[in-house]
Amino acid sequence: MTHYPIKRIPRGLSILSLLVVGAVLAYLAIIGAKVVPTATEYMAVKNAVKEAAQTGTTVANIRQSFDRHADAGYISSIHGSDLDVSKANGRFVVAFNYQKEIPLGGPAYLLLKYSGSATGAQPADK
C-alpha cells in the first residue's frame, strides 16, 4: 500500500493581494495624516472660542480676543469676524461654523464641517 502525501491548500495572501492591501492601507494613512491637523485645529478653535466668550465684555472685545488666541495657536481657518456673537440670558453666546476640504486625488475631496459654540460667564450682580 502506497501512501500519498496530503495536498495542502495554500493559505494567506498572494503577492498581488498583499500589494493591493498595502496600497489601500497606505492611502488611508495618508488621508489620516491630512485629517489629524484639521481636527487638532478644531480643538484649538473650540478652546479659543471658549476663552474669548468667558473673558469678553463686548462683541468687538470677543472677536479681538479670539484673533489673539488664533494668532498664538496657529489657527488659519477662521477669524474673529467669522464668529457669530449673540446674547442670551445676559451672557454672550459665541458660535462658529467652518469647513475644510482635503484633496483625495483628481476631482475627489473630503469635506469636513466643523461647528461649535461657547457661552460666556454669568455677569456679576451689581
N, C-alpha and C positions, 0 to 999 in steps of 0.2 A: 504494500500500500504506500503510495506516494503522497506526501503532504505538500501542498502548495501554499506559499505564503499568502496571508490575507492582504488583499489590496486595500490600502488605506485611502480614504477620501481626503483630498487636500483641504486644509482649514486655514483661515486667516485671510489677509488681503493680498491681492496681487500687486505687482509694482504699479500698474496703471491706477488701480483704485486707491492705492496709498498716495500717489501723486495728486489725485483729484481731492481726496480728503485733506491732504496737506495744504493744497491751494485754497480750499474753502476756509479752513481754519486760519490761514494767513490773512485772507481777505477780511474775515471777521475781526481779527486782531487789529488790522489797520483801521477799520471802522471804529472799533472801540477806542483806539488811540486818538481818533478825531472827536469822539463824543465826550470823553472824560474832561478835556479842558472846558467845554461849554457847560458841563454840569458843575464843575468847580467854580466857574464864573457865576453861575446862577446862585450858588450858595453865598458867594461874596456879595451879589446884588441883594439877596434877602437880608443879609446882615447889615449892609449899608442902609437899606430902606428902614429897617427896624431902628437902627441908631438915629437916623435922621428924624423919624417920626417921634421918637422918645425925647429928643433934645430940641426939636424945632418949635418956635413960637409963632412964626408966620409962614405963609406959603413960600415966599422968597427965601426965607431962612432955611426951610426944609430942603428946598432944591439946591441951595448953595452947600448945605451940609452933605447932601448926597454926592454932589460933584467933588467935594474934597475927599470923601471916602472912595469915590470911584477912581480918582487920580492916584490915591495911595494904594488901592487894591487892584490896579491894572484892569479896571472894568472898561471895556470899549463898546459894548453892545447897546448900552442905554445911557442916557444923560438925564440930568435933573429936569430938563424941560420936557422929557417924555413921561414923567411921573404924573399920575392922576391924584391930586391932593384935594380932599374934601373934609368937611367937618360933620361929625355925628356925635350927639350927646356931649358936646363941649370938648371933644377930642378930635385931633387930626387923624384922618384915615388916609394912608398913602398906599396907592396901588400901582402896580407896574404890569406890563404885558409886552413881550417882545418875542421874536422868533429868530432862529439861526438855521441857515441852510448849509448842509455839508455835502459837497460833491462826492458822488459814489462812482462816477465814471460815465463818460458820454453825457447824455441828456438826463441822467438819473440823479436825483438829490434826495437827501434825507432831511426832512423838515422837522425841527424841534421847536415846540411852542412852550415858552416859559411865562408864568404869571404868578402873582402873589400879592399880598398886602400886609400892612402892619398898622397897628393902632397906637397912637401916641399915649403918653402918660396922662393920668387924670390931673386936670389943673388943680392947683392948690386953692383951697377955700379962702376967701378974703373976708 
